[in-house]
Amino acid sequence: MCAAPSHHHAVKTRSRRPLNPAYLLGGVILLAFIAFVQWYIGWGALLRPWTQLSFAAVAVAAALVMASYGVRALRLYDYFRDRMQRRFHLALKLTLQHNLWNNMLPMRTGEATFPLLMTRYFDIPLMKSVAALLWFRVLDMHTLAACALAALGGLWLNGAAAALLLVVWMALPWAGYRLGMGHAARLRETPPSGRVSRVLHHVVASLPPSPRDFWRAWAWTLVNWAVKFAGLAWVLQQFIHGPPAAAVLGVIAGDTTSVLPIHGVAGVGTYEAGIVAGLAVAAAGIPAQTAVAGAVNVHLFILSAAILGGGLSLCLPGRRRRG
């Protein structure tokens, strides 16, 4: 007699679970941005330029962005090649799905899908996959900053000073890697005792095991971003009709906003603000309304590519190897 009320009470309790503040804030930002674009430009006027672009040109840009996803999958496959041997299709499937959730969910909550997918498809332990993801993100942010330094150095510094700054910046990952490997050697001599030390040990142990592996991971990262920026900068340039350097700086700034602690669903609002800020820094004389329209269209292009990639991932075989 008491079982049914208890069950209904449990259901009622679950139904009252508070909404995640991250999703609530992300939804508010999304709705506010949709309303802002309609008031400032109008969605019809914003989307109309797409009808003037050739299908072949858009297809090439889409192919470049999709190719960057493939390069990202190659980086993952190469990094875990002992565990992923002859299963690149699963690495690609994982990358496309992780990219989709990362683009769609607010506050970078999509990153949490990476270790879950690594466990699902490859049985790789949580700590190892999280450490690898952290290493990949360090490489990604370093490369983004290097691209920004190269673009800004050309605007604000003379050639020699810009080159020196870039050389110093590009040397930092290698220096950090050597320090990490030295720390790993010390940990092998003295096993970690505290909880924090053990976590640090797992992170350091997940670094590339050899300099060759380090350079390979870094090379894949550079190729990935070069291909992606080539496609996105071309798309942005079609809407702003500005110099290529300004378009490159704009898309770099847009992608850099991904590390912000607050941004809307699918990065709406903050991504566009990043592109507009990058174009403003480029001082290319692009009107604010044109910059906003270009930023929104580039973001729509990225989200479309992410959705397309997520759809294509469903066509890839997804059964993990057991035993």
Wavefront OBJ file of the C-alpha trace (Angstrom):
o trace
v 0.000 0.000 0.000
v 2.867 2.303 0.682
v 4.884 1.513 -2.467
v 2.833 3.554 -4.928
v 2.809 6.833 -2.923
v 6.533 6.440 -2.332
v 7.090 6.041 -6.066
v 4.956 9.070 -6.896
v 6.786 11.064 -4.259
v 10.134 10.118 -5.838
v 8.897 11.148 -9.268
v 7.584 14.409 -7.884
v 10.882 15.073 -6.146
v 12.816 14.470 -9.355
v 10.507 16.775 -11.278
v 11.353 19.611 -8.895
v 15.083 19.360 -9.567
v 16.321 22.935 -10.142
v 17.428 23.943 -13.609
v 21.170 24.078 -14.140
v 22.144 27.784 -13.863
v 24.584 27.385 -16.759
v 21.808 26.289 -19.098
v 19.441 28.965 -17.794
v 21.982 31.745 -18.335
v 22.946 30.285 -21.709
v 19.295 30.271 -22.796
v 18.827 33.881 -21.705
v 21.907 34.947 -23.704
v 20.628 33.055 -26.756
v 17.164 34.663 -26.695
v 18.619 38.122 -26.050
v 21.026 37.735 -28.979
v 18.291 36.584 -31.375
v 16.246 39.642 -30.433
v 19.265 41.937 -30.766
v 20.098 40.733 -34.278
v 16.504 41.200 -35.386
v 16.458 44.751 -34.013
v 19.941 45.747 -35.202
v 20.050 44.146 -38.660
v 17.071 41.903 -39.297
v 17.494 38.185 -39.906
v 16.292 38.413 -43.494
v 18.855 41.044 -44.428
v 21.572 39.187 -42.525
v 21.041 35.884 -44.336
v 20.402 37.297 -47.823
v 24.101 37.437 -48.901
v 24.231 33.624 -48.822
v 22.100 33.577 -51.967
v 24.855 35.449 -53.821
v 27.608 32.935 -53.002
v 28.309 30.066 -55.357
v 27.628 26.577 -54.080
v 31.107 25.432 -55.132
v 32.815 28.163 -53.086
v 30.758 27.409 -49.983
v 31.396 23.692 -50.463
v 35.159 24.288 -50.530
v 34.986 26.287 -47.297
v 32.843 23.565 -45.702
v 35.310 20.929 -46.888
v 38.164 22.814 -45.216
v 36.321 22.966 -41.890
v 35.344 19.307 -42.133
v 38.954 18.470 -43.016
v 40.042 20.201 -39.804
v 37.806 17.781 -37.890
v 39.579 14.945 -39.667
v 42.973 16.349 -38.673
v 41.769 16.647 -35.089
v 40.762 12.976 -35.211
v 44.213 12.125 -36.584
v 45.801 13.922 -33.637
v 43.711 11.871 -31.238
v 44.366 8.625 -33.118
v 48.097 9.276 -33.278
v 48.249 10.189 -29.583
v 46.516 6.937 -28.546
v 47.706 4.842 -31.465
v 48.548 1.867 -29.218
v 44.929 1.764 -27.991
v 43.210 2.835 -31.207
v 45.138 0.817 -33.772
v 43.137 0.170 -36.955
v 40.118 1.985 -35.509
v 40.495 5.467 -36.945
v 36.804 5.429 -37.854
v 35.993 5.344 -34.127
v 38.413 8.184 -33.403
v 36.701 10.217 -36.143
v 33.245 9.312 -34.827
v 34.267 10.392 -31.322
v 35.779 13.647 -32.585
v 32.690 14.591 -34.592
v 30.358 13.851 -31.685
v 32.523 15.670 -29.154
v 32.761 18.655 -31.489
v 28.981 18.751 -31.890
v 28.281 18.780 -28.160
v 31.108 21.215 -27.537
v 29.590 23.646 -30.010
v 26.006 23.267 -28.850
v 26.167 23.127 -25.059
v 26.768 26.292 -22.992
v 29.678 27.066 -20.664
v 31.978 24.451 -22.268
v 29.920 21.669 -20.667
v 30.307 19.767 -23.932
v 33.926 19.026 -22.972
v 32.601 16.488 -20.457
v 31.509 14.253 -23.327
v 35.117 13.572 -24.336
v 36.116 11.277 -21.442
v 32.692 9.596 -21.597
v 33.115 8.838 -25.299
v 36.701 7.676 -24.762
v 35.456 5.185 -22.181
v 32.573 4.087 -24.383
v 34.546 3.499 -27.576
v 38.048 2.635 -26.345
v 37.775 1.727 -22.636
v 40.375 4.398 -21.849
v 40.358 5.392 -18.139
v 38.759 8.686 -17.195
v 41.900 10.282 -15.756
v 43.970 9.422 -18.821
v 41.448 10.860 -21.264
v 40.923 14.024 -19.177
v 44.688 14.556 -19.000
v 44.976 14.096 -22.764
v 42.142 16.556 -23.355
v 43.875 19.074 -21.109
v 47.092 18.644 -23.109
v 45.219 19.105 -26.394
v 43.560 22.273 -25.093
v 46.923 23.681 -23.999
v 48.242 23.114 -27.523
v 45.075 24.599 -29.036
v 45.195 27.762 -26.928
v 48.910 28.174 -27.535
v 48.351 27.926 -31.285
v 45.453 30.392 -31.156
v 47.608 32.835 -29.219
v 50.488 32.322 -31.671
v 48.193 33.174 -34.593
v 46.959 36.261 -32.746
v 50.517 37.346 -31.932
v 51.527 36.950 -35.548
v 48.570 39.030 -36.721
v 48.878 41.708 -34.034
v 52.660 41.842 -34.299
v 52.327 42.761 -37.938
v 50.014 45.625 -36.966
v 51.744 47.010 -33.884
v 55.426 45.999 -34.107
v 58.210 46.083 -36.633
v 59.138 42.869 -38.399
v 62.136 41.967 -36.203
v 60.312 42.523 -32.892
v 57.245 40.596 -34.063
v 59.400 37.672 -35.229
v 61.321 37.559 -31.938
v 58.129 37.606 -29.897
v 56.672 34.804 -31.975
v 59.825 32.668 -31.683
v 59.828 33.028 -27.892
v 56.136 32.150 -27.701
v 56.516 29.124 -29.960
v 59.303 27.790 -27.720
v 57.104 27.699 -24.601
v 55.333 24.342 -25.220
v 58.635 22.558 -25.687
v 60.032 24.147 -22.524
v 56.886 23.189 -20.613
v 57.056 19.648 -21.937
v 60.689 19.239 -20.860
v 59.815 20.505 -17.367
v 56.900 18.089 -17.209
v 59.061 15.128 -18.218
v 61.647 16.102 -15.610
v 58.908 16.205 -12.984
v 57.668 12.789 -14.149
v 61.165 11.361 -13.666
v 61.253 12.685 -10.096
v 57.831 11.210 -9.384
v 59.014 7.801 -10.550
v 61.797 7.955 -7.957
v 59.480 9.209 -5.195
v 55.887 7.961 -5.626
v 53.249 10.612 -4.872
v 51.506 10.422 -1.508
v 48.829 13.129 -1.347
v 45.700 13.276 -3.474
v 46.782 16.394 -5.358
v 50.192 14.852 -6.036
v 48.578 11.706 -7.400
v 46.348 13.712 -9.743
v 49.371 15.715 -10.916
v 51.209 12.451 -11.467
v 48.391 11.162 -13.700
v 48.387 14.390 -15.695
v 52.153 14.403 -16.203
v 52.152 10.673 -16.997
v 49.667 11.357 -19.796
v 52.023 13.732 -21.595
v 53.497 12.468 -24.875
v 55.967 9.732 -23.889
v 58.743 10.946 -26.197
v 59.848 14.157 -27.932
v 58.793 12.605 -31.219
v 55.239 12.176 -29.900
v 55.276 15.759 -28.646
v 56.250 17.162 -32.042
v 53.656 15.004 -33.802
v 50.839 16.220 -31.537
v 51.948 19.812 -31.997
v 52.214 19.432 -35.777
v 48.663 18.016 -35.992
v 47.477 20.987 -33.901
v 49.089 23.537 -36.207
v 47.668 21.861 -39.312
v 44.217 21.635 -37.749
v 43.972 25.340 -36.979
v 45.571 26.434 -40.242
v 42.994 24.473 -42.257
v 40.080 25.619 -40.105
v 41.069 29.287 -40.193
v 41.513 29.150 -43.951
v 37.888 28.074 -44.360
v 36.401 30.418 -41.755
v 38.405 33.464 -42.829
v 37.226 32.966 -46.397
v 33.596 32.845 -45.245
v 34.000 35.969 -43.108
v 35.667 37.832 -45.936
v 32.637 37.227 -48.178
v 30.498 39.249 -45.770
v 32.846 42.000 -44.600
v 34.735 42.531 -47.912
v 37.813 43.490 -45.927
v 41.482 42.493 -46.103
v 42.310 38.809 -45.510
v 44.464 39.665 -42.472
v 41.463 41.285 -40.774
v 39.297 38.236 -41.482
v 41.943 35.908 -40.031
v 42.269 38.035 -36.893
v 38.488 38.083 -36.570
v 38.053 34.306 -36.643
v 41.016 33.857 -34.286
v 39.372 36.202 -31.779
v 36.067 34.404 -32.215
v 37.546 30.999 -31.411
v 39.486 32.409 -28.469
v 36.187 33.256 -26.723
v 35.661 29.532 -26.193
v 37.739 29.787 -23.001
v 35.499 32.435 -21.435
v 33.687 31.286 -18.280
v 30.338 32.645 -19.535
v 28.835 32.184 -22.959
v 25.477 31.223 -24.350
v 24.066 28.082 -25.871
v 26.253 27.134 -28.848
v 28.543 30.055 -27.940
v 25.956 32.510 -29.278
v 26.778 36.106 -28.472
v 30.307 35.681 -27.166
v 31.631 34.170 -30.400
v 30.236 37.061 -32.428
v 31.601 39.577 -29.916
v 35.043 38.011 -30.326
v 34.964 38.337 -34.118
v 33.751 41.945 -33.941
v 36.504 42.768 -31.428
v 39.117 41.140 -33.661
v 37.941 43.153 -36.656
v 38.021 46.330 -34.581
v 41.594 45.624 -33.478
v 42.548 45.054 -37.116
v 41.454 48.645 -37.768
v 40.287 47.772 -41.265
v 37.517 50.374 -41.243
v 34.706 47.790 -41.328
v 31.342 49.250 -40.205
v 29.979 47.796 -36.963
v 26.790 46.505 -38.576
v 28.756 44.752 -41.321
v 31.089 43.205 -38.724
v 28.159 41.898 -36.672
v 26.460 40.447 -39.752
v 29.674 38.742 -40.838
v 30.264 37.347 -37.353
v 26.767 35.885 -37.101
v 27.011 34.277 -40.539
v 30.391 32.712 -39.753
v 28.976 31.320 -36.531
v 25.963 29.888 -38.358
v 28.388 28.289 -40.806
v 30.371 26.691 -37.954
v 27.253 25.369 -36.242
v 26.007 23.952 -39.542
v 29.337 22.183 -40.058
v 29.205 20.803 -36.504
v 25.674 19.491 -37.033
v 26.681 18.003 -40.389
v 29.669 16.327 -38.744
v 27.490 14.983 -35.951
v 25.088 13.565 -38.530
v 27.908 11.962 -40.486
v 29.215 10.360 -37.290
v 26.016 8.313 -37.127
v 27.013 6.694 -40.419
v 30.305 5.449 -38.966
v 30.392 2.043 -37.245
v 30.461 2.560 -33.501
v 30.920 -0.802 -31.828
v 33.925 -0.839 -29.545
v 36.290 -3.802 -29.497
v 35.793 -6.002 -26.437
v 38.222 -8.286 -24.754
l 1 2 3 4 5 6 7 8 9 10 11 12 13 14 15 16 17 18 19 20 21 22 23 24 25 26 27 28 29 30 31 32 33 34 35 36 37 38 39 40 41 42 43 44 45 46 47 48 49 50 51 52 53 54 55 56 57 58 59 60 61 62 63 64 65 66 67 68 69 70 71 72 73 74 75 76 77 78 79 80 81 82 83 84 85 86 87 88 89 90 91 92 93 94 95 96 97 98 99 100 101 102 103 104 105 106 107 108 109 110 111 112 113 114 115 116 117 118 119 120 121 122 123 124 125 126 127 128 129 130 131 132 133 134 135 136 137 138 139 140 141 142 143 144 145 146 147 148 149 150 151 152 153 154 155 156 157 158 159 160 161 162 163 164 165 166 167 168 169 170 171 172 173 174 175 176 177 178 179 180 181 182 183 184 185 186 187 188 189 190 191 192 193 194 195 196 197 198 199 200 201 202 203 204 205 206 207 208 209 210 211 212 213 214 215 216 217 218 219 220 221 222 223 224 225 226 227 228 229 230 231 232 233 234 235 236 237 238 239 240 241 242 243 244 245 246 247 248 249 250 251 252 253 254 255 256 257 258 259 260 261 262 263 264 265 266 267 268 269 270 271 272 273 274 275 276 277 278 279 280 281 282 283 284 285 286 287 288 289 290 291 292 293 294 295 296 297 298 299 300 301 302 303 304 305 306 307 308 309 310 311 312 313 314 315 316 317 318 319 320 321 322 323
